[in-house]
């Protein structure tokens, strides 16, 4: 049995949404020994999520970074189209797009299908965890678990505590993150938390520098990677996250924290053209395949 399997994680975990983030979250809990149920909106999305998760599990084995059995992990993974299949979960992590109304309706529907002792978390990267908690019947059993992209490689999870989060969950959420072999950073709810607020601020300034012709995207990123030891430059990271996702976060931060988070026009133009980063093959850099 691997070291990761001996750590403390919930036995049965649900993930709402099997996109890049949701698949990564499912991957992390599977490696740690949990049984995982992923609920998607339709059959095609569920099939894509399963392929994504199993591909990442196979890659983890190929790299030799984990011990385990691919068949066993696959047997512990269930794809579903029904919220009712969350009924037996100890924890459900919501990972739907960063749209307030969508988050609220999704979390409320998950909560209606959970047992009274189950825990609920949101993977939001910027929306108010306090505000989301206030839309729920059991806000004391709710917190933020902000995973980072790509989840398999990232060692960080931001644990976001709302003013409603109960003391037991404050302790458990840190244990879960450590059980995944990742490092928890605990923050109180605030716009953008710590990571998104700082990360987006740097990315927006980098985009303004491209817009103003200060330097090329390559040179801006190299300056931060070589000069400040960033593992990846702010523009390449924006491509990984998705320009549309970061635009939404910037707009939210502008509405809550002020003009310093106003998205550059270049960012808006690129999103309008569909240049969203890696997922579309073009952003600040071009991607083949």
C-alpha positions in Angstrom: 0.0 0.0 0.0 1.4 3.4 -0.9 2.0 6.2 1.5 -0.8 8.3 0.0 -3.4 5.5 0.7 -2.5 5.7 4.4 -3.4 9.4 4.7 -6.8 10.6 5.9 -9.3 11.3 3.1 -13.0 10.7 2.9 -13.9 7.1 1.9 -16.5 8.2 -0.7 -16.1 11.5 -2.6 -18.4 13.1 -5.2 -17.3 15.6 -7.8 -19.8 17.7 -9.6 -18.3 18.5 -13.1 -15.8 16.4 -14.9 -14.0 19.1 -16.9 -10.3 19.8 -16.5 -10.6 20.8 -12.8 -13.2 18.3 -11.8 -11.3 15.5 -13.5 -8.1 16.6 -11.6 -9.9 16.6 -8.3 -11.3 13.1 -9.0 -7.8 11.9 -10.0 -6.3 13.2 -6.7 -8.9 11.5 -4.5 -8.6 8.2 -6.4 -4.9 8.2 -5.9 -5.4 8.8 -2.2 -7.7 5.8 -2.0 -11.2 7.2 -2.1 -14.1 5.9 -4.1 -15.2 8.7 -6.4 -18.5 9.5 -8.2 -18.4 12.2 -10.9 -21.7 13.7 -12.0 -21.9 15.3 -15.4 -24.6 17.0 -17.4 -25.0 14.5 -20.2 -23.6 11.2 -21.5 -21.1 12.8 -23.9 -19.6 14.9 -21.1 -19.5 11.9 -18.8 -17.7 9.8 -21.3 -15.1 12.6 -21.9 -14.6 13.0 -18.2 -14.0 9.3 -17.7 -11.4 9.3 -20.5 -9.7 12.3 -19.1 -9.5 10.9 -15.6 -8.3 7.4 -16.7 -5.7 9.0 -19.0 -4.3 11.1 -16.2 -4.2 8.1 -13.9 -2.2 6.1 -16.5 0.2 9.1 -16.9 0.8 9.1 -13.1 1.8 5.5 -13.2 4.0 6.0 -16.3 5.9 8.8 -14.6 6.5 6.6 -11.5 5.3 9.3 -9.2 2.7 7.0 -7.5 2.2 3.4 -6.6 -1.1 1.8 -7.4 -3.2 -0.3 -9.7 -4.9 1.3 -12.7 -7.7 -1.3 -12.7 -8.4 -0.8 -9.0 -8.6 3.0 -9.5 -10.9 2.6 -12.4 -13.2 0.3 -10.4 -13.3 3.0 -7.7 -14.5 5.6 -10.3 -18.2 6.0 -11.2 -19.6 8.4 -13.8 -23.2 9.4 -13.4 -25.8 11.9 -14.7 -27.8 11.8 -11.5 -27.4 14.1 -8.4 -29.0 11.3 -6.5 -25.8 9.2 -6.8 -24.2 11.6 -4.4 -26.4 10.2 -1.6 -23.7 7.9 -0.2 -20.8 10.4 -0.4 -18.9 11.7 2.7 -17.8 14.8 0.8 -18.8 16.4 -2.5 -16.7 19.0 -4.3 -18.5 21.2 -6.8 -16.4 22.1 -9.8 -18.8 23.8 -12.3 -18.0 27.1 -14.2 -17.5 30.3 -12.3 -21.0 31.6 -12.8 -22.8 32.7 -9.6 -26.3 31.5 -10.5 -24.9 28.2 -11.8 -22.9 27.6 -8.7 -25.8 28.4 -6.4 -28.3 26.1 -8.2 -25.7 23.3 -8.4 -24.8 23.5 -4.8 -28.4 23.6 -3.6 -29.2 20.5 -5.8 -26.2 18.7 -4.4 -27.1 19.5 -0.8 -30.7 18.2 -1.4 -29.2 14.8 -2.3 -26.6 14.5 0.5 -27.0 12.8 3.9 -27.1 15.1 6.9 -23.6 14.2 8.0 -22.0 14.8 4.6 -19.7 17.7 3.8 -19.9 20.0 0.8 -17.1 22.2 -0.8 -16.8 24.5 -3.7 -13.8 24.7 -6.0 -14.5 28.4 -6.8 -11.4 30.4 -7.4 -12.9 33.8 -6.7 -16.6 33.8 -5.8 -17.7 34.6 -2.2 -17.8 31.4 -0.1 -19.7 33.4 2.5 -22.3 34.3 -0.1 -22.6 30.7 -1.4 -22.9 29.3 2.2 -25.8 31.6 2.8 -27.7 30.0 0.0 -27.5 26.6 1.7 -29.5 24.8 4.4 -26.4 23.6 6.3 -23.7 26.3 5.8 -21.7 25.0 8.7 -20.9 21.9 6.6 -19.6 24.0 3.7 -16.2 25.5 2.8 -14.0 26.3 -0.2 -11.4 23.8 -1.5 -9.7 25.7 -4.3 -7.5 23.3 -6.3 -5.0 24.5 -8.8 -4.5 23.7 -12.5 -3.2 21.2 -13.4 -4.4 19.4 -10.2 -2.1 16.3 -10.6 1.0 18.4 -10.6 0.0 21.1 -8.2 1.0 20.8 -4.6 -1.3 23.5 -3.3 -5.0 23.6 -2.2 -6.4 26.8 -0.8 -8.8 26.0 2.0 -11.3 28.9 2.2 -13.2 29.3 5.5 -16.5 31.2 5.5 -17.9 32.8 8.6 -20.4 30.0 8.7 -17.9 27.0 8.4 -18.0 24.8 11.5 -15.0 24.1 13.7 -15.0 20.4 12.8 -14.9 21.1 9.0 -12.0 23.6 9.5 -9.9 20.8 10.9 -11.1 18.1 8.5 -10.5 20.1 5.4 -6.8 20.6 6.3 -6.5 16.9 7.0 -8.1 16.0 3.6 -5.7 18.2 1.7 -2.7 16.7 3.5 -4.2 13.3 2.8 -4.0 14.1 -0.9 -0.3 14.7 -0.5 -0.8 18.5 -1.0 -0.2 21.5 1.1 -3.1 23.4 2.5 -3.1 27.2 2.7 -6.0 28.4 5.0 -7.6 31.8 4.2 -10.7 33.5 5.4 -13.2 34.4 2.7 -12.3 37.5 0.8 -12.6 38.5 -2.9 -10.1 36.4 -4.8 -8.9 34.8 -1.6 -5.1 35.0 -1.6 -4.0 33.0 -4.7 -6.4 34.3 -7.3 -6.1 37.9 -6.1 -2.3 37.9 -6.4 -2.1 35.6 -9.4 -4.7 37.6 -11.4 -3.0 41.0 -10.5 0.3 39.8 -11.9 -1.4 38.3 -15.0 -3.4 41.5 -15.7 -0.2 43.6 -15.5 1.6 41.2 -17.9 -1.3 41.5 -20.4 -1.1 45.3 -20.2 2.6 45.1 -20.9 1.9 43.0 -24.1 -0.9 45.5 -25.0 1.5 48.4 -24.6 4.3 46.8 -26.6 6.7 46.7 -23.6 7.9 43.2 -24.5 6.9 40.0 -26.2 4.9 37.4 -24.3 7.9 35.1 -24.4 10.2 37.7 -22.8 7.7 38.8 -20.2 7.3 35.2 -19.1 11.0 34.5 -19.2 11.6 37.5 -17.0 9.4 36.0 -14.3 10.6 32.4 -14.7 14.3 33.2 -14.7 14.3 36.4 -12.5 11.6 35.5 -9.9 11.7 31.7 -10.1 8.1 31.4 -11.2 7.6 27.7 -12.4 5.6 29.0 -15.3 5.2 32.6 -16.6 2.0 34.6 -16.0 0.9 34.6 -19.6 1.5 30.9 -20.2 -0.4 30.2 -16.9 -3.3 32.4 -18.2 -3.3 30.2 -21.3 -3.5 27.1 -19.1 -6.3 28.4 -16.9 -8.2 29.9 -19.9 -8.5 33.6 -20.8 -12.3 33.4 -20.5 -11.9 32.0 -16.9 -9.4 34.7 -15.9 -11.6 37.4 -17.5 -14.5 36.3 -15.4 -12.4 36.4 -12.3 -11.0 39.8 -13.2 -14.5 41.2 -13.8 -15.6 39.9 -10.4 -12.5 41.3 -8.6 -13.1 44.7 -10.4 -16.7 44.8 -9.1 -15.6 44.0 -5.5 -12.1 45.5 -5.2 -12.1 48.3 -7.7 -10.5 49.6 -10.9 -7.1 48.1 -10.3 -8.5 44.7 -11.5 -10.1 46.1 -14.7 -9.4 43.6 -17.5 -7.2 45.1 -20.3 -8.9 45.5 -23.7 -6.5 43.1 -25.3 -7.8 40.4 -22.9 -11.4 41.1 -23.9 -10.5 41.1 -27.6 -8.8 37.8 -27.4 -11.7 36.2 -25.6 -14.1 37.6 -28.2 -12.0 36.1 -31.0 -12.0 32.7 -29.2 -8.3 32.8 -28.4 -8.8 31.3 -24.9 -5.4 29.5 -24.5 -4.5 25.9 -24.6 -8.1 24.6 -24.9 -8.6 26.4 -28.2 -5.0 26.0 -29.5 -4.2 29.7 -29.3 -3.8 32.3 -26.6 -0.7 34.3 -25.9 1.1 31.3 -27.3 0.2 28.7 -29.9 -0.4 25.1 -29.1 -0.2 22.1 -31.5 -2.6 19.4 -30.5 
